[in-house]
Amino acid sequence: MSIMELNGGSVIAMVGKDCVAIASDLRLGNQALGISSSFQRIFPVTDRVYVGLPGLATDVTTLRERFRYRVNMYTIKEEREIEPETFAHLVSSTLYEHRFGPYFIEPVMAGLSKTPSGGYKPFIAATDLIGCLNFAKDFVVAGTASAKLFGVAEGLWEPDLEAEDLFETISQTLLNAVDRDAYSGWGAIVHVITKDKIITRTLKARMD
Amino acid sequence: MPDMTSLAHPQQRAFNPYTENGGTILAIAGADFSVIAGDTRQSEGYSIQTRYAPKVFRLTDRAVLAVNGFAADGNMFVKKVKQRLEWYRHAHAKDMPLRAIARLIQTMLYARRFFPYYVYNILGGIEEDGTGAVYSFDPVGSYEREACRAAGAAQSLVQPFLDNQIYFKNQVPAPGTSHPAHLPLPTVLSIVIDSFTSATERHIEVGDGLEIYIVLAKGRTLHGTESIGGMQELTTTDDGERVFVVRRDLKKD
């Protein structure tokens, strides 16, 4: 019995043209038994940064609160919102503090970071359960369906997708990957972050 | 005099007759053709034994077999299937039909139920009614006819991609239209090549080379696909089904 696969669930993030997307399934299970089909594991950090926390469900709740606390402390001290790169390092160091008794979560982050010229640059990152950062230029995946997500994403993703095309690409990737994973599925949610709005949609998915 | 200390403690020895040799195979059926493909890397653990070990074999002019798993078992199994097909030819003066080869493979695999060939088989070709067909097997002979199937090290990467691109899973057709039951040959070939380049990118046991076998029904031409580089015809007769092979490079890292 693997702790990483106890509750199931998967998250993926993708880069588009001046936008990013992050998506997840909604299943919470106890091994093969389905418990909930409305388990949120993607959370907003700021207006422009989202984090997905696939892994052990109890640690999803704990880490979400820990990140909320640390981001609030950062905002108060710095008197500004946290940038996605900074948040990624916050996540990394929080996880590495527990190097020899880790949280069983592999976080995925997506956001838009401010450029010196006043524009926004897409940013995605993921870490393993002890906080080793992976800054990918295309897409990052995590969770029980990660192998399937890698396969489909590698086939469907292309550079410079517009927001609506990115939504379709990440949705198709997630849906088709989780349909081949017994521990993921039972509904899905997608967030597309653009410079002036965030599009959140719950998808009609297979419920078996 | 025997060593008394070693006799005092029971010793255990083990021999594992199986190895996993990596690689991936894949087959897709069209309306009047079938495509069967496999990469050519053979590995054991993190070592590459060879960059060219074929996993896809022409059995007859209308049947191609792809084998994946334990390479030694795979090669032996193909050898025995070919032998049975030759005996059939001598007895009946014709090639065995595809559905009969599928049933033969089942009985040959199940005959070894308690010491199995550690191999996943995918059989592709043309049925007697001229339709393209794919049969997939588990190591002990359970089998099914399908429109497409991936097996091997990167099955988990490729199969959901095929669900999406071949079966149009999670895609809704425009109002008043429907998804095609079978795709044209050029589309199928692009999907096969994309599947293997993707699997090569993300899986260490996949790469080096790609062999794509194409089986065409009687009277069907390659129209539009002749331009593909390095295509070679393997057909032995000139009035029946035709078999072609395309060899391509995959990344070697």
Interface residues (C-beta under 8 A of the other chain):
Chain A: A147 K148 F150 G151 V152 E154 G155 L156 S171 Q172 L175 N176 A177 D179 R180 A205
Chain B: A154 S156 L157 V158 Q159 P160 F161 D163 N164 Q165 K169 N170 Q171 D194 S195 S198 A199 E201 R202
